[in-house]
Amino acid sequence: MDPATITELNAVRVTFEVATFKPTGDTTATVKADVAGTAPWLVTLVLTDGKWKVSTTEPAS
């Protein structure tokens, strides 16, 4: 990945709406997030080695 792209991605502010965290399986969950002030996004998370990691994102409906 281009270093400039990495720098830009690191500057994006993501705020997770913790109250919307919803387990969907033993190692999966969804949560809504605000990304740099845009409309809400639905983030799918996967639990890997004890840490939640972003798997997919899509605009929240």
Secondary structure by P-SEA (a helix, b strand, c coil): ccaaaaaaaaabbbbbccccccccccccbbbbbbcccccbbbbbbbbcccbbbbccccccc
